[in-house]
Each structure stands twice: as C-alpha cells, then as structure tokens.
Amino acid sequence: MVSSCNFFDVKTSINIVLLLASFLCQVRVIAVVLRRENVAYRCLFRCQEKQLLSNGSASIHRDHFGFAYGTADIMCPLPSGCETPSSIAVTSAAANTTEFLEVKNQQEKTESFPYNFTVCISTMFDFTNVLQLVQSLEMLQLLGVNRVVVYKTSCSPETQRILDYYTHKGLVEVIPWSLSRYVNVSRSWLPSHGPGELHYFGQIPALNDCLYRYMYQSRYVALHDIDELILPQNKYGANKCYRFENDVFPINFTFSPPASQSLPPQADWKNVPGVNILAHLYKEPVFIETRMNFKIIVNPRVVFSTSVHGVLKSHCFYVSAFPLCRSPRQIHLTKEKLIYDGRLLNYSTHFTPAVNKVLRDTGLLPSTNSL
C-alpha cells in the first residue's frame, strides 16, 4: 500500500480499474472496477531483485448501490519463489504500464499496536462545517480515540487550517482522495439521487483502505462520519463489548435544556462556521430506518471487507454507533415529539475549554476571548 494512496489506470480497450492499495493475504489489491467488464488480470511481483508473474482474479463487493463502478478485491496468488514480495503491479492483457504498489501487512501482529482506537472518516468533500469538526475531534479524544483518519476530496480554507492543526498535533492523518479525477463520482448514495458512476465519492473503497491501512496499527477501528459520535449506553464485562443506540439529533431544532440542566458558555461560537452540537440535544424517536443506518466498531484483523453500514465478510462481532446532529430523518416530526438527551453535557467541563483552545490557536476565535 502506498501511503499517499496514489491512483493510476489499468487500461483495456473499454475498462479502467483504479488500484488503491495492496495487502498480503495472497496478495489482496483493493480496487475500483467497472462491474460489467470481465478482465483477465496479471499480477507482477517484485521479489528480491526478481520480477515474477501470476494470474489475478477480481471479487466485486456486493454493496455498490447500483452504480456502474464498484469496489473489488483483486486476489493475486504468490508465485513460487516469492514468499515476501516488496511490491506489486496489476495489469490487464492490453495494458502497457506497470506502476507498482508497496505490499503491506506482511507480518501479523496481535498486540502492542501504535494506536488503541482509530476512527476512519470518509469522505470529506466541499466541507465547511468547521465548528462541528473541532467539537467532534475533541469529543473523540475525550472518549479515548487517539487516531482519526480523514479521506479528503475538498474542503474550505478554514477546514484545512483545522486539519493541519490536528495533523501537526499527531491526532489526524489526512488521505488525499482524488477518485473524481478518474471516475465520475456521485454526491449521493443512489444513482437516482445523484448522477455518477461510483457511490458517494468512493466512500466504500475509502473505508476498506482504512480498514487495511490500520489493520496492524490499531487495536480497534470505528467507521463513521464526522457528524457522528460514539457514546456507549452500557458496557458489558472486560472484553470491551458495548451496546449502542442509533439516534438522530435534527439540526433544524434548537431548544434549551430542561431547567435542571444548564449549557456551558458558548456565545462566541456563533461566529465560527458550522453546527454547534451542544445546541441540538433533542433527538428523534428511534424507528426502523434509524436502526438500519448504524455504523460500526471492529477489530480490523478479523474483517475482510466492509461497507457503509456493516461488514461484508468477517470473523467478528461488531457493535453499532449512533448518528448525531444532522438533517432530520423524520421530517414531519414536531417539537413535542422530540426527546431530550443531555449526555453530551456530561463532558462539557473538559469539552468546552478544549474546543475554545483549538479555535483560538487556529485564529478562529480572538485570543482575548474567554467563553
């Protein structure tokens, strides 16, 4: 796998395959392929100053949501005499180019990971929600997250300033995600909702890339969006089995908490672009769509492939997380039907000063302000 997540073409007369990352498990190459095409793949290995060939086969992930392109695993058997390949190139019979990817994950690891809890965020495009980004990253740290991976297509200058701040701090890794240079990506999850050839800016290949990228770097990996947080309802035993509830906190309603609860000072946040999650403490009642749209936390070493709302192939038990602060799912709900949930306020003593510090350090709040 290349750390910059380079893209390049493997061309036949009517086919383009985008190779994203390769990992040793034969070798597995994560790719984006045109689903209607049948292509004979050739795998060229670099092995101790030799180049050896094998024939590869593609397995397309079942979650493609009806788009022309989908995520695939191209499996390349290791040729005889090549037990530890350094890199691999996958081509078709008609291809002339051989651009190589480094092969990662060759040594299995079961303990002593650099990170205990990693969150994979995909995909960030035209992103301007600065305040919620800072609030979410600070809350994730309070909840024990020590790495956040952002697959970024495009964002505002203010957002980039925040990403640079957290990258320098060591919390965030930004992966440039430029699939739109090669494929007409959709801005939606279904072709009928947004034109394009690939689901939602390539969200599914990004999630799979992150899963394998951090397979032996992180004990646990959570796959969700930046407008979602993970707050456990209950913990069972010492083996880190959690139960979560899926809740939607609609951003079109802003109500004060009950008289027994008080909000921390936050007046100057109104000048920072984005959603203030502490202003939205009323949630929708749970219904079937909410339960289906869960996100997950996994042990990445027992997952083979994943999708947006669950793993596709695994040997693991996983748990779901809940969405927070987004457009309403039940658009006809009135104020009286919403349910107060003030759990975020339990963290406000540490959360609010941490957010203020980041906003001041990045120039989004004047340094003389004290909230």
N, C-alpha and C positions, 0 to 999 in steps of 0.2 A: 504494500500500500504506500502511495506517495503522500507525504504529509500535507502538501498543498492541494491535494485532491485534483490533480490535473485531469483534463478531459482530452480525448483525441478520438479520431474516427477510425473505424474498421469498415472498409467500404467493399460492397459488392456492387453489381450493376444497379440494384434497387434497394439496397439496405444500408443503414448506418447503425452501428452499435456503439454506444458510449461506454467505455471501460472506466470504472470508478476506482476500484480498489481490489487488491488480491490478498488472499489469506490462505495459509497452508491447511488443507483439510482434504486433500488430493493434490491440486490447489483449487480453491474456490475463488472465482473472479466475479465481483458484483458488477452488474452491467445494466444498461437500459437498451432494450431491443425493440425492433418493430415486430409486433406479435404475429402478424400474418406471414412473416418470412420464415422459411426453413433454410438455415445456413449451416454449412459444414465448417466447424471451427478447427483451426490448427493452433496448438499451444507450443510456443518456442521458449524453452528454458535456458537460462544461463546457469551452468553448474561447474564450478571450479575450472574456469577457463575453457569450458566446452559449451557448445550450444546443441541441445537435444530437443527432438520433436515428439509430441503426442497429439492424439485427436481429442478435441473437447466436445462436450455436449451441453446444451442450454436447457435449463429448467425455469420456466417463467412463473413468477409468483402469481397466485390466483387472485390477489387483490390488485386489480388495475383499473377498476371502476369504469370499464368500457372504453378507455382511451386507446388510441392506436399503438402507443408505446407502453411498455411495462417493465418493471424490474425483473431481472433474471439472475440466476447463478449459473455461470459457465464453469463446469467442472472439468479440470484438466488432470488426468492421471499422471503421476510422476513416472517418467521413463526410467528404464533400467540404468543404474549408474548415476542417478541424480537424486540422492536422498535429501540434500539440503540446498535447494535452488536459491540463488540470490535474487533473481528477478525473472519476470515472465512477460511475454508479449502474446496476445491473442489476435489471430488474423483469420481471414477467410481465404478461400482458394483464389479469389480475384484481387486480393489486397497486395500492395507493394510495400507499404510502410510497416516497420516493426519498432514501435515505441514501447519501451519496457516499463513495467511497474515493479517496485520492490515487493518481495514476498515477506509478509509479516506473520506474527503469531506462530512461529515455528517451535517455540518452547512453551509447553503447558505450565501454567502457574496456578496454584490453589491457595496461596496465602501471600502475605507481605506485598499488598498492592500499593502503588503510589497514592491512590485515592480510594476513600471508603465509599463515597456516594457521589455519582456523577449524574447530571441532568443533561439530556440531549434536546435542544430546541431547534425545531425545523418547521417551516423555512421562514426566514425573515426577509420580507420584500416590501419595499416602499414604506418602511416602518418609521413612524413619527411619535409613538406612544412612550415618550421619554420617562415621565413620572412613574408609570406602572412598571417600566423596565427596571428602574432603580429600586422601587419598592419590592418587586419580585425577587431581584437578586439579593437584596438584603434579607428578605424573609427566608429565602432558601438557605442562606448561611446560618441563620438562627436555627433552622431545622436540621442542620448537620451536613448540608451539601458542601463539598469542597472542590467541585469542578463543574463548570457549566460550558457546554459546547454549543455554539451558535452557528448554524448554517445560513450564511448571509448572502442574499441576492442584491438587495439595495436598501438604503436607509437614509434618514435625514442627517445633516451635519451634526446636530445635537446628539442624535443617537450614536453616531460614530465616536463622538467625544466620550460618551459613557462607555462604549465598548473598549476604547483604547485605555480608559482609566482602569477598568476591571482586568483587562489583559495584562497591563503593567503590574497590577496587584497580584496576578497569578491565579485568579479565580476563573477567568473566561478564556476559552480558546475559540477564535473565530475561523471558521472554514469557509473560504470563498466558494459560493455555489452558483456557478455560471452556466447551468444547463440550457438557459434560454439562448445561448449562442449557437446551439446545435439543434435544438428541438423547439417547436412552437409550444411552450408550456402553457397550461391553463391556470387561471387565477381561481378556479373553483374545483370542487371535488367530483363533479359530474360533467360530461360533455354538454349536456343540455343546459347547465347553469353557467358555463363559461367556455368559449371556444378554445381549442388547443389540441395537442397530440399527446400530452403527458399530464397526469394528475397533479394539480396543486403545486406548481413549481418544482416538481421532483421530490415531493415530501417523503415518499416511501423509500427510494434509494438512499436518501439522506439518513433516514432512521436506521437502515440496515448498515450503512457505512459507519455510523456512530457506534452501533452495537459491536461491530467487529473491531473498530479502532480502539475501543476501550475494554475489549474482552479481557485482556490481561493487565489492564491499568487500573481498573476499578472493581471493588467488591460488588457493588450494586449499581445499576443504571436505570434511571427513570426516563421515559419517553413522553414528553408532553409539550404544550405550547407555553409561550411566555405569559399569557393571560390566565394560566392555571397554576394553582399551588396545591401542595400535598399536606394536608393536616390530618393526622391519624385520629380516628374516633376511639379506637381501642387497640391495645397491644396484648397479644397472647403469648406468654412464655418467653424464653430466652433465645429462641431461634428466629426472631425477627419476622414473625408472621403478623401482618397487620390487616385490619378491616377498614375500608374507606367507604365514604358515601359520595355519590355524584350529585353535586349541587350547582345551580346556575344563579349567580348574583347579577340581575339585569342592571345595566349601566344607565338606563333611561329613567330610573327612580332614584331619588336622593332623599332619605328621611333621617331624622335624628333618632338616636337610640332611645330606648326606654329611659325614664327619669333616673333609674338606679344606675345607669351606665353613663360615663362621660367620655367624650372624644378628646384626644390629645390636641394641643395647639397645632394648627396646620394652615393658617391664613395665607402665608406666602407661597404655598404650593400652587395656588390658583394661577400664578404667573409662569408655571412650568408646564410645557405642553404634555398632554396625556391624561389618563384616567387616574383618579385618586382612589385606591381600593378601600380606604377607610371611610369613604363617603357612600359606600354601597354594601350595607350589612344586612340587607333583606334578600332572601333567596326565594326562588320559585319552589312550589311543591314538586317532589320527585315524581316523574311519570316515565313511561316505558322508553321514550327516546333518550331521556337523560341517563337512564341505566345502561343503555346500549352504547352511548358515546363516552365510554370510560377510557382512561389512559393507564399506563402500566409501569410497575417497578419490577425489574427482573434481575436474576443472576445471569449475566451475559454469557457465561461459559456453558450454559445448558440450553441456549436458544440458537436455532439455526437460521431462522428468518422471522421478520416481524412486519406488521402493518401498522396502520394508524391507531386502531382500536383493539389491539391484542396481537399476540404472537401467532405466526402461521405454523411453525414447526419448532417443537421444543421438547425437553425432558423435564420441564419445571412447572412449579406452581407460581403464579404471579398474582399480584394484587392490583386493584384499580385505584385511580386517583380522581379527585373531583375538579371540574372546571370552576373558575372564579372570575367575576367581573367581565362580562362580555354582553353582546347584544342578546335580548331576551329570546328564549326558545318558544315560550308560550306567550305570544304577542298580545293576546286578548285578556291577560290577567290584570285585574285591578289591584290597587294598593292594598285593599283589605285581604287579598288572597296571599300576599307575600308573608314570609316567616322570618322573624328576626333571628340572626345568628351572629353573635358578637365575639366569636372565638379569636378573631384577629386582634381584638383589643387586649387580649391576654399577653400579647407580645409587644405592645406599644411602648412600654417603658424603655426597651432596648431598641426597638424598631425605628421609632421616630427620630431620635438623635443620630442614628446611623444613616438614615436617609438624608437628613439635613447636612451631615458632614460631606457626603458624596456630592450633593448639589452645590455646596459651597466650593469644594475642591475643584469641581469642573466648571465653575463660573456660572452656573445656572441659578444660583442664589447669591446675592451680595454677601461678602464675608462678614459684614457688620450685622446682618440679620440674626436674630435669635428667636426661634419659634417657641 
